């Protein structure tokens, strides 16, 4: 006699309380929801490169399709070696991941037991919290200090205890766009042996990359991505700089074949495409200048940004009411309530071309002025 | 005064004991090691499709490159919907993963706390053990019964206790190639509420796929892949059938954007390429017939296979000594000690074209006869 099976009782308790990930909206989704011709929809919600992808990368990707019946390099060695060469790193290993998300999952695998703690500084990228929760660890939140959204170093250090394993930092921070002060990052690194993870997804838009710091601070791990300036979000590839003393363990625990052949090939070639990078940087720089001027003129509050996006402060309006209105006009931006405390009144807008930025500004004025 | 940082003390204890994943050897690797022209190396070690990839899939993949600056669908909905339609599933959800490995990691995320147990039946695919260990859970081994490598149902059921969360089955089994008896799988499903994961990576080569069983057994999860018959190993895409009662939780915990745009597009088109599948099946069928005949003639022991590979029994020789000799001749096969107890004397050979099979047989005869 077969009893009725309830497979749910095998679920971990932590899983029962999760909600679906709040992703940026897609053109497909908005086209259906608001009955808008997809061609007329402008997506400036996910900080993708509106200029497309590096053509060099695409050419390499296309060639790589000829051999996708074969498994990829098990740990993306060619790409890792190229990056080590570029950054002239001695005591630092490089590991590629299936997007930077996979780097977070690897950090969780390496460092987080059930019951451990991580420190997260909201408003910031929500995936640090997810990786923490999935591991059965507990995120401890130390909000960025207003009005500049800088690190609350004193409180971060105060929250460190025996259970703490990883401190997640993001610079330039997503979604506020500002870079963290180097002296603050340094102060944290000088004060603790805990893993300090620094997300540099947007560093190519203006920051000095801190890869070399890993030589000096073996507890520093840096995450990077090909999804932003390189325009390869759809291929899923990111990477990490990690001190050799940890690298061995990372290598022993890495998911085999985690990055596709096509993504590895594209990334290797993208690194050589200085022209595409410069073109993108120039567009983003001009775009931010335009936004700063026009937002100021319109009396809309905003945060200065070192990334390829700009966050406007919609208070007293909720960010969501603003993004909803923009969506009805066929413009996808990102409201930031999913980025944690302090995100409810922020709307993140990816810098686009001159025409795209103008279109966004026109609608913003209609909403705010 | 800065003390010397030892970041390693943050590592989880389980990570300290892991060894690097034993992947099948690549052509690149062997070319360097044995100084052989890569063009002369035959790779029949990783059960890839020697006929290449579905051309329909490659065409779709190429087109998808035009939009890789944009993030992929967050949970591969188009592919999932297509698979649901093909299999006419009512109470079953479909989830795509970054290769089937990502499905294992998701199972671990959903079900495994530190200290839990899984049941694994060696010799079999080593990634079940890895996913278990990474979660801080403990693999309990119940070896397949010799000489037929069938499930030891009685012992599997005996090992189930409060800590048991997942029972990993593989049919056709990797590396032995035989299908598990349906009545054994059923007996396990009828006797327990624990999650039963069935790896059907090779099912397209002869098995009846069991997707419909998930309707009846909500604790059954089935894994599938595009890496084998579809020839898309380099793109990293697999998927799972899971009962809707668990699907909600899977959806809430899935890594966002885990499958690349290119892989999603290729997979959707590959499903329509019946011609490529039939051509592959025919080649594999003829190839196995050839091997059976020739191996018998040569007095080399082997196991009958329902997959696209064949395992030969090298006893009293170690499998490794045989694969090493083949490698010196430019032929990559797979010795199976990494597949757990019982794998030391097995060598797994992917079925190739007529000419490829002949080349392998010639060298095997030189070694054994």
Interface residues (C-beta under 8 A of the other chain):
Chain A: X2 X3 X5 X6 X7 X8 X9 X10 X11 X12 X15 X16 X18 X19 X20 X21 X23 X24 X26 X27 X28 X43 X46 X48 X49 X50 X51 X52 X53 X58 X61 X62 X64 X65 X67 X68 X69 X70 X71 X72 X73 X74 X98 X99 X101 X102 X105 X109 X110 X111 X112 X113 X114 X127 X134 X136 X165 X166 X190 X193 X194 X195 X217 X218 X219 X227 X231 X232 X233 X234 X235 X236 X243 X245 X246 X249 X251 X252 X253 X254 X255 X256 X257 X258 X259 X260 X261 X262 X263 X266
Chain B: X2 X3 X5 X6 X7 X8 X9 X10 X11 X12 X15 X16 X18 X19 X20 X21 X23 X24 X26 X27 X28 X43 X46 X48 X49 X50 X51 X52 X53 X58 X61 X62 X64 X65 X67 X68 X69 X70 X71 X72 X73 X74 X98 X99 X101 X102 X105 X109 X110 X111 X112 X113 X114 X127 X134 X136 X165 X166 X190 X193 X194 X195 X217 X218 X219 X227 X231 X232 X233 X234 X235 X236 X243 X245 X246 X249 X251 X252 X253 X254 X255 X256 X257 X258 X259 X260 X261 X262 X263 X266
